[in-house]
Amino acid sequence: MDIREAVKNKEKYGEIAEYFKAKNSFSTEDLVLLIDAIEQMSPQIYEHYRALQDIFRREIKAVLGQEGADMNAALKLAVSKGCATGTLLAEKYAQQ
């Protein structure tokens, strides 16, 4: 599924949410794609919007909680966008 195209169509939000719910592991690129989708989605479709936010929060917490987690540029971008969209608390992740 091309998430970047699907997010332009509100009828596809459910499919996008299911796509990310079905993933067993997330790469840094997946996290950037996820926050990009959240950034482009309408919060008015709350159920799917919130589901994606919850997935993003869970996965960022897992990545940053790993011993010796490497904050590469893509992960920093994902955290920054997460804070900008209100998905992450800026106060909590400002040190990242």
C-alpha positions as CSV (number, residue, x, y, z in Angstrom):
1,M,0.0,0.0,0.0
2,D,1.3,3.5,-0.9
3,I,0.6,5.3,2.4
4,R,1.6,8.7,1.0
5,E,-1.1,8.4,-1.6
6,A,-3.7,6.7,0.5
7,V,-3.6,9.4,3.2
8,K,-5.0,11.9,0.6
9,N,-8.3,9.9,0.7
10,K,-10.3,9.9,4.0
11,E,-12.0,6.7,2.9
12,K,-8.6,4.9,3.1
13,Y,-7.9,5.9,6.7
14,G,-9.2,2.6,8.0
15,E,-6.9,0.7,5.7
16,I,-3.9,2.8,6.8
17,A,-4.7,2.2,10.4
18,E,-4.9,-1.6,9.8
19,Y,-1.7,-1.5,7.8
20,F,0.2,-0.1,10.8
21,K,-1.6,-2.2,13.4
22,A,-0.6,-5.3,11.5
23,K,3.1,-4.5,11.5
24,N,5.2,-6.5,13.9
25,S,8.3,-4.3,13.9
26,F,9.0,-0.7,12.9
27,S,12.1,0.6,11.3
28,T,13.0,4.3,11.6
29,E,11.7,4.8,8.1
30,D,8.4,3.2,9.1
31,L,8.2,5.7,12.0
32,V,8.8,8.6,9.7
33,L,6.2,7.3,7.3
34,L,3.7,6.9,10.2
35,I,4.2,10.4,11.5
36,D,4.0,11.8,8.0
37,A,0.6,10.0,7.6
38,I,-0.6,11.4,11.0
39,E,0.6,14.9,10.0
40,Q,-1.5,14.7,6.8
41,M,-4.6,13.1,8.2
42,S,-7.7,14.9,9.3
43,P,-8.1,14.6,13.1
44,Q,-11.9,14.7,12.4
45,I,-11.6,11.0,11.6
46,Y,-10.7,10.6,15.2
47,E,-10.8,6.8,15.6
48,H,-8.1,6.1,13.0
49,Y,-6.2,9.3,13.8
50,R,-5.9,8.3,17.4
51,A,-5.1,4.7,16.6
52,L,-2.1,5.9,14.6
53,Q,-1.0,8.3,17.3
54,D,-1.1,5.5,19.9
55,I,1.0,3.2,17.6
56,F,3.5,6.0,17.1
57,R,3.8,6.7,20.8
58,R,4.2,3.1,21.6
59,E,6.9,2.5,19.0
60,I,8.9,5.7,19.8
61,K,8.9,4.7,23.4
62,A,10.1,1.2,22.6
63,V,12.9,2.5,20.3
64,L,14.1,5.2,22.7
65,G,13.9,2.7,25.6
66,Q,16.4,0.4,24.0
67,E,19.8,0.3,25.6
68,G,22.2,2.4,23.5
69,A,19.4,3.7,21.2
70,D,20.9,5.6,18.3
71,M,19.2,8.9,17.6
72,N,19.9,9.1,13.8
73,A,18.6,12.0,11.7
74,A,15.5,10.1,10.6
75,L,14.5,9.3,14.2
76,K,15.2,12.9,15.3
77,L,12.9,14.0,12.4
78,A,10.1,11.6,13.5
79,V,10.4,12.8,17.2
80,S,10.4,16.4,16.0
81,K,7.3,15.9,13.8
82,G,5.6,14.0,16.6
83,C,6.1,16.9,18.9
84,A,5.0,19.4,16.3
85,T,1.7,17.5,15.6
86,G,1.0,17.1,19.3
87,T,1.3,13.3,19.1
88,L,4.3,13.5,21.5
89,L,4.7,15.8,24.5
90,A,7.4,18.3,23.5
91,E,8.4,18.7,27.1
92,K,9.1,15.0,27.5
93,Y,11.0,14.6,24.2
94,A,12.8,18.0,24.0
95,Q,16.0,16.4,25.3
96,Q,16.0,13.8,22.5
